[in-house]
Amino acid sequence: MRIQEAGYDRQSRLLELAGMKWEDLRRSKNVEDERGASSGGISGGVGIGGIVIALIASLIFGVNPLEVLNLLQGGQGTPTPRSAVQPINDRDSDFVKAVLGDTEDTWGRIFQQQLHATYQPPKLVLFSQGVQSACGSANTAVGPFYCPSDQKVYLDMAFFRQIKATAGSSADFARAYAITHEVGHHIQNLLGTADKVRSAQSRSDRTTVNALSVRLELQADCYAGVWGHYTAQRNLVGEQDVQEALDTAAQIGDDYLQKRATGSVAPESFTHGTSQQRINWFSRGLKNGDLKQCDTFAARN
């Protein structure tokens, strides 16, 4: 999907540049580096909810459900001790701190100007192989995720290597998109959207639960685009950066992932949206920079 097909203005000042310029961004102090620590894990049995999660994950992401069952144990049992490690000061972690710091500054201004409220930033945890969160244990196969219970974003740096393999060696804006999507879930948590969706899902059948999940994920994509809008205004990203982010969005659509994993597509099982939907909503936020334009729950389709 090329930029002009996604409805993005090619005459924008954004397109005059190439290469995300993140080195001068303020570094966040809200990054916790747990790489190299034991994942902690949880002893105890797996409930029926964990089995359902494992089956859904195997269908959408093409991973072994036994692996997911071993790592997502429903939050039951006693956590095993974690080993303490020293933070790793490498270029990847520096990039994460820069992007997270910029989301703090950008969303701080957006909340003040558009919502007349104070933004409360999340923590971001870097991990390797496995991690224990307030929402349960997880590993690299789960991908980046946000836990509303502890208001933290969790990121395995191996995911960045996957993006590099997919989008190219200079895919910094694509990597930033992955981070800002999860920050988008934090914003949904702050605004009460996530609670409303979970409440509605608790009273709904599986098809409706999945449909609500799609709208929640697409809104997080749009919020990531809103951040990108203000990043572009400051001449920090260029056409190639935007294209790489759009290509990344296309390759994490439910239809794309299901087709690759199983050879077929089951729309009723979608939880994140199609490739085209993810591109469209990210592009919408990127073009407008307006939170009101990200109301996926008001959209007919």
N, C-alpha and C positions, 0 to 999 in steps of 0.2 A: 504494500500500500504506500503510494507516494504521497508527499505532503499535500500537493494540490488536490488529490482525490479525497483527502480527509477534510477538506474545506479550510485549510489554513492559508492565511494571506501571505503569498510569496513576496509581496512588496514590503513586508515588515522589515524593520531594522534588524530583527533577529536573524534574517537570512543572509546578512552581509558578512557573518563571521563563521569561523570553523574552529571547533575545539572548545570544550567547556573550561572556563577559566576559574578554577576553584581555589587556587593556591592562596589567594589573598582573603578568603572568607574567614570570618571569626570561627574559632574552634569551640565546640560545645564542651562543657564540663560534665555533661550528663551521659557520657559513654562509660560503660562498665565492661572491661575486657576480661572475660573468663576463659579465653582460649588456653588450652592445655590443661584445664582442670578436669577432674573426673566429672562425668555428667550427673553424678548424684543418684539419679534413678529413683525408683520407688519399688519397694517390695510389696507383695500382695497380689491378689487376683485381679482379673480384668472383667469388668461388668459388661452387660449387653451393649451399653452405649459405646464402649471402646471397640467392640466388634463391628458395630455399624460404621464408626469412623474409619476403621481399617478397610472395610469393604468399599466405602465411598472413595477413599484415597487411592485404593488399588485401581478402581475404575477410571478415575479422572487423571491420575498422575502416572499410572502404569508401574507402580511400585509393588513389591511383594507385600501382601497383607499381613503375613507373619512378622515381617520386619516392623510394620507399623504397630501391630499388637504388642510387640516386645517393647516399644518405646512410648506408646500412648496408652497408659495403664489406668486411665479414668480418674487419676488423682487419689487412688486408694492406697493404703499401706503406709509404711514408715520410710521417709526419705533417708537414703544412705549419705554419709558425710561427703562433702566436697573437699577437694584438695586446693589449697591456696596457690595462686600463681602470680607472677609479676606481669604487668601489662606489657604487650608487645608493641613497641613504637615503630611500626612500619608504615609504608606509604598508603596501604589500604586502610589502616585504622585512622590515619591522618585524614584521608578523604572522607571517611564516615563522619568524623568529628566536624569537618568543615561543612558537609552537607547538613548535618543535624543542627549545627549552629545557625546556618542560614535559614532553616525551617523555623527555628525559634524566633529569629528576628523578623522574618517575613510574616509568619502567622501572628506574631505579637502585634504587628501593624494592622493586619487584616481584621483581627478580633476587635481592636480598638476602633478602627474606622468603619467597619461594616456591621459590627455587632454591639459596639460600645461596651465591650467586656474585656477582661484580662485573660490572656492566654496562659495556660499552665502546661509547660512542655513535658513530654514523656522522657523516661530514661531509655537508653538503647544498650542492649547487652550483646557483645560479640562472643560467640562461642565456636567450638570446634567439635564435630562428631555428635555430641549430645548436650542437652541442657535441661535443667529443672526449673520450671516457671510456676507461678501461682495457678496456672491453667493446666498443669500436668507436665509430663516429660516429652521431649521431642528430639529428633535428630535432623541431619541435613536433608533427608528425603522430604520432610515437611515443608521446607523452604522458609523464607522470612515470615514471621507472624507477629501479631500484636495480642497481648494478653490484657484484657480490661481489668482483671482482678488486681494486678499490680501496676497497671498503667506503664508497661514496658514493651518496647519493640525488641524482638530477638532476631539476630542475624548471624548465620554461619557464613564465614568468608568464602567457603567453597562455592556458595551460590554466586558470588562475584565471578569466580572462574568459569562457571557455567554461562553467565551472561557474556563474558569475554569470548567464549567459544562460539556463542550464537551471534553476537552483535559486532564483534571485532575488537581489536586490541585497544582502541581508543574510545570505548563505549562508556565514558564517564557519565553522560547524561542518562543513559539507559540504566546504569547502576543507581544513580540518584533517584530515578523514577521508582525503582524497587523500594528504596528507603522511604520516599515521600508518600508512596501508596500506603505503607503501614502507618505512617504518621497520620494519614487520612482517616484510618480507623480510630486513632486516638482522638481526633477531632469529633468523629461521630460519637465517641464515648462521652466527651465533654459536653456536647450539645444534646445528649439524651436520645439521639437517634438509635444507637445500638440497643439500648434498653427497650425501646418501643418495638424494635424488630424482634428481639428475643422473646418479648411478651407475646407478640402476634404469632411467632413460630410455635410457641408452646401450646397454642390452641388450634394449630393447623395440621393438615395432612402433609405427607412427604413432598408432594408436588409443589404445594404452596410454600412450604419451608424452603425448598430450593429456589423458588422464584424470588422470595424475599431476600435470600442470600445473594442472588445475582444483583439485585438492585443496590444492596449494601456495598458489594464489591465495586460495582460500576461508579458509585458515588465516590468511593475512595480513589478510583482512577481519576475522576474529575477534580477532586481536591489536589491530587498530585499535579494535574495540569494547571490549576490555579497557582500553585507555587511556581511552576515553570514559567507562567506568564510574567511574574514579577522578576524572575531571574533573567528572562529575556530582555526585559526593559532596561536592565543594568548591563546589557551587552556581555553576559557571561556564557551564553551558549550560541551555537550557530546552526545552520541548516543540517549539516551532517549529524550533529548531536540530536536534533529533533527527530530526524529520520531513524536513527538507531533506536531511540526510545519507542517510536511507533512500531518498528519492526519487532522489538521485544514484546510489546503489548500484543501484537498479532500472534506471537508464538507461545503465549500463555493463555490463549482463549480456550474455553472448554472444548469447543468443536475441534480445534487443531490438536489438542492433547489427546482427546479420545480417539480421533482418527489415527493418530500415530501409534497409540498404545493398543487399540483393539481392531482397527480397520473399519470401524463404524461409529456412528454418532447417535447419542440418546439425549435429545434436548430436554426431556423431563428431568434428567439427572444433573443438568447444569447447575453449578453453584457460583461461578464467577463471571459468566457471560461469554459470548462468542468473541472471536478475534475482532470482528468488525465493530461490535458493541464497545469493546475495550478501547479500540482506536478512536471511535467517535466521541466517547465521553472524556477521554484524556484530552483530545483535541479541543473539545468544547471549553474545558477549564483553561487550557492553554491560550485560547483565543480571547476569552472574556475576562478572566481574573476575578469573576464575581461568584461568590458562594451561592447566590440565589439561582444561578444557572445550573447548579449541580443537584437539583431536586429530582433524582431518578425515580422517586416514589410517586411523583405527580405525572411522569411520562406515561403515555398510553401504552407504548410498546417497550 
